[in-house]
């Protein structure tokens, strides 16, 4: 049996989700600015590359979730989730590489 949420509740949930995505985008923009503001020492070039690609995956993931809010197409949710999974892997690789440098 399918349970339908009242439209008002659904609208409120979507508004909350959109506000959350805006907060995520703001944090991402600050992270991008911080990352770009500092030169990368040659000995951590691989770490920097992984972080750069990680940030790009997160940005693309947020884009996908924002697309969901306009279409309700679950494909965007799944694609966003996959992009965040890739970003998490890149972050772990950067952490591992940084431990080898330190």
Phi and psi in degrees as a GROMACS rama.xvg file:
@    title "Ramachandran Plot"
@    xaxis  label "Phi"
@    yaxis  label "Psi"
@TYPE xy
-87.3891  132.206  UNK-2
-105.193  123.707  UNK-3
-99.2114  130.899  UNK-4
-77.7462  145.099  UNK-5
-58.5754  145.247  UNK-6
-56.1605  -40.2649  UNK-7
-60.2241  -44.5636  UNK-8
-63.8319  -43.556  UNK-9
-60.9208  -43.9434  UNK-10
-61.9221  -40.8665  UNK-11
-65.0045  -42.656  UNK-12
-63.1206  -42.9586  UNK-13
-64.852  -41.1932  UNK-14
-62.1761  -41.9223  UNK-15
-63.3747  -41.5369  UNK-16
-64.6775  -42.1741  UNK-17
-64.3963  -39.5624  UNK-18
-64.0171  -40.0413  UNK-19
-61.4277  -44.1168  UNK-20
-64.0687  -37.2985  UNK-21
-63.5649  -41.6801  UNK-22
-62.0651  -43.2613  UNK-23
-61.103  -43.2264  UNK-24
-62.5083  -42.1053  UNK-25
-61.2761  -44.2659  UNK-26
-63.7206  -41.5859  UNK-27
-61.5333  -44.0921  UNK-28
-61.4869  -40.7915  UNK-29
-65.2958  -40.8508  UNK-30
-64.5134  -42.3177  UNK-31
-61.8032  -43.7026  UNK-32
-63.6455  -42.1902  UNK-33
-65.0867  -43.5911  UNK-34
-61.9098  -42.1603  UNK-35
-77.4498  -17.2531  UNK-36
-79.5295  -14.6091  UNK-37
-118.058  136.317  UNK-38
-70.4055  150.142  UNK-39
-95.5172  120.361  UNK-40
-61.8704  144.577  UNK-41
-56.5092  -32.9298  UNK-42
-72.4448  -10.229  UNK-43
-121.271  25.5068  UNK-44
-59.2436  -39.7349  UNK-45
-65.7992  -39.6805  UNK-46
-62.7343  -46.8638  UNK-47
-61.3106  -39.7783  UNK-48
-63.3202  -44.6321  UNK-49
-62.1223  -41.255  UNK-50
-66.3381  -39.5972  UNK-51
-59.3289  -48.7423  UNK-52
-67.3425  -34.5838  UNK-53
-60.7652  -48.6311  UNK-54
-60.9157  -39.5599  UNK-55
-65.2409  -38.5842  UNK-56
-65.3292  -40.4002  UNK-57
-62.6183  -43.4533  UNK-58
-59.9322  -45.9977  UNK-59
-64.4273  -37.1245  UNK-60
-63.4098  -42.5337  UNK-61
-63.8144  -40.4781  UNK-62
-56.8805  -44.0635  UNK-63
-63.0088  -43.1123  UNK-64
-65.7373  -35.5607  UNK-65
-65.3113  -36.6897  UNK-66
-63.355  -35.9667  UNK-67
-58.374  -39.197  UNK-68
-66.416  -17.4532  UNK-69
-100.649  -17.6124  UNK-70
-123.189  -19.6333  UNK-71
59.7218  21.8573  UNK-72
-84.1178  114.533  UNK-73
-64.0346  -17.1071  UNK-74
-54.9083  -39.5184  UNK-75
-66.097  -34.7362  UNK-76
-64.9295  -44.6068  UNK-77
-67.6966  -40.3215  UNK-78
-65.7778  -42.9788  UNK-79
-59.3895  -43.8552  UNK-80
-61.1298  -41.3994  UNK-81
-65.8214  -40.321  UNK-82
-63.9047  -38.2242  UNK-83
-68.2953  -34.7414  UNK-84
-63.4154  -43.7276  UNK-85
-63.1046  -44.6783  UNK-86
-59.4338  -40.9459  UNK-87
-63.9278  -40.2412  UNK-88
-63.1981  -42.2359  UNK-89
-64.251  -37.9601  UNK-90
-63.9129  -43.8632  UNK-91
-63.2123  -40.6666  UNK-92
-61.9815  -41.5396  UNK-93
-63.4617  -42.3546  UNK-94
-62.5244  -44.0995  UNK-95
-62.9098  -44.8107  UNK-96
-63.864  -37.5589  UNK-97
-66.6808  -35.8212  UNK-98
-64.5518  -34.1017  UNK-99
-70.0923  -31.8282  UNK-100
-75.4113  -37.6407  UNK-101
